[in-house]
Amino acid sequence: MKKILLLPILLSISASLFAKANFQSKTVRYQLDGTTFESTIVYSKDGDSSKPGILMVPNWMGPTEGSLQKAAKVASDKYIVMMVDMYGVQTRPSNGQEAGAAAGAVRADRDLMRARSAKALSVFKSEAKELGLNANKVAAIGFCFGGGTVLELGRSGAELDAIVSFHGDLLSPTLAEDAASTQAKVLVLHGADDPYVPQSDVETFVKTMQGTNVDWQLVQYSDTVHSFTNPEANSDGARYNAISSQRAFAAMEALLAEAWR
């Protein structure tokens, strides 16, 4: 895996994006089981002095310039967003093959996935006083690999108000046993033609969730495959869909408004 630091990424982020909304960023380093992680918090000085927080787990490429830009756009002047490093600073995929290996290693160990995402959530909340974060209003969102990660974090019983999965993995080896442990409102945003998360997975997820008391929703978008919120995705099975992306983020905003009204 390529070894890189987030500082160059931060410096290369579009200056106009941060300046437009008076954005600030903070890189937080922390350790878990001997591995050092670097997650990045982005927020605007504009808006309310106390903002809800969103823990954002990016896709399988991990912390990238594109993911940081997405975090800033999600934050706007309403939220404080932490882009989570799920791999550790020594693992920065530079292509799909490396990303698949990194994501696969985490997926194969659900305890590890939960521990790393829970640690990130704890670190995020610990920054509340300094950043003006309302630690009593925190949600988690994720994209592809990140979508599956935040659903798994929810199944661990994490204290979150809402969880939003964008084109994420839906199943887990322990789904039947712990789906009911989710405390958050859950919104799954899915491409109806996604070849990587097929309708058989959707059906299993729906059947399992129907057996719980969890407040959940699943929205499927027609003529939409995997990675539909990623402007760089352009393959048969993973492709950007501007309309579905716009609808998905609107659905996220509606859920957050409901959770934090």
Residue, then its C-alpha position, 0 to 999 in steps of 0.5 A: m500500500k502507498k504510504i501518504l500523509l493527509l497534510p498534502i491532501l488537505l493542502s490540495i483541496s479546492a481552496s474556493l470550497f473551504a473559503k466559500a463556507n469559511f471552512q476549517s479542518k483539523t486532523v486528529r491522530y489516535q491509536l487503537d491496538g498499536t495502529t495509528f489513525e488519522s481522521t479529518i474533521v471539517y466544519s464551517k465557522d458560519g452557522d450555529s455555534s453548536k452544530p450536530g455531528i456526522l461521522m463519515v466513513p468513505n468508500w474503500m479508497g479510504p481518506t482521499e481528496g475526493s472524500l474530504q471534498k464530499a465531507a465538506k459539502v455534507a458539512s456545509d454550514k450546518y454540521i461538523v463532519m469527521m472523515v474516518d480513517m478505517y485503515g491506519v496511516q500505513t495503509r493508503p490504497s492507490n488503486g482498486q486492487e489495493a483498496g479491495a485488499a484493505a477493505g476486505a481485511v476489515r470486512a473479514d473481521r467484524d469485531l475489528m470493523r466495529a472497534r475502529s468505527a467505535k473508536a473514531l466515534s469516541v474521538f469525534k465526540s471528545e472534540a465536542k467542546e473545542l469544535g462546538l459540536n453538540a455531542n448529543k446530536v451525532a449521526a453516521i453516514g458511509f459510502c460503499f464500504g463505508g455504508g456497510t461499516v456504519l450499519e455495522l457500527g449501528r448493530s453494535g448498539a452505538e449511541l447514534d441518532a441516525i445512520v445513512s448508508f449510500h450504496g453500502d453492503l447490507l449483510s453481516p455474518t451476525l445480521a440475524e443476531d444483532a440487527a435489533s441492537t441498532q438504536a439509530k434511525v436507519l436509512v439505506l439508499h440503494g441502486a436497484d440495479d447494483p450488481y455488487v449488492p444484489q436484490s437477494d441481499v436487499e431481500t435478506f436485509v428487509k426480512t431481517m429488519q422486519g423482525t426488529n423494532v428498529d426505525w428503518q427505511l430502504v430506498q431504491y433508485s431505478d436505473t442505478v448501480h453501485s457508487f452512484t454518488n461518486p462522480e469518478a465512478n464510470s464502469d458498468g457496475a459502478r457509475y455516477n448517477a446525478i439524479s439518484s445522487q441528488r435524491a439520496f442526499a435530499a433523503m439524508e437531509a430529511l432524515l437528519a431534520e427529523a432526528w434533530r428537530 
